[in-house]
Amino acid sequence: MAELFTPDTWQATAVALGLTLKVAAWATLLNLLTGVGLGWLMARRSFAGRGLLDALLTLPMVLPPTVLGYYLLVLVGRQSALGRWLQEQLGLQLIFTWQGAVLAAALVSFPLVYKAARAAFEAVDPQLEQAAQALGLRPWAVFLRVSLPLAWRGILAGLLLAFARGMGEFGATLMVAGSIPGHTQTLSIAVYEAVQAGQTPLANALVLLTSITALVVLLSANHLLAGHNTRAPQRP
């Protein structure tokens, strides 16, 4: 047990943890901006191809992370049109960078935010939104002052789950960002590298820290979901 608390082990663990938290936080922010909007759209609008779009938005939940990583390499790799444009016009390189790790984590965890947001908006009584519109509120004001406040618990629970999933992402991140210590080596990748190198004390410390962090996030999400279900209005 004492081997878990050596200075070298703590330093390596702290670096991996800091990078993992940064990647997961940015990935969750991206999913907040995209997943909530798309969740509201799918909950409140009917249009041609709605079922196909829902399947495509949910697809990252069932595809292997390595397949998602390959798609990202094809889409934003150095040889792709988008990758060259980002490099030439914005000076942005996603492959083998922490930004690439953010993109991979966001893609893998996106369905958790999207599904939670859609379910939360579907639980909001449409009559409340219609009443707000009848009082003269614009659609964006109805969303911000009625829909979002009533759905925020479910959305936040989805964000916490996505954050936890982003922290544990491995396959897509490894393919897109690689394993560069201090730059792209997240906790899950650091565990893999430590096991491969036979560094058992470091692997044990990383696994313990990852497990505790994930448990705290999941308990928080369960608490929010329980509160959301308790306060949700009962329909006849």
Beta strands, then each sheet from edge to edge (+ up, - down):
end
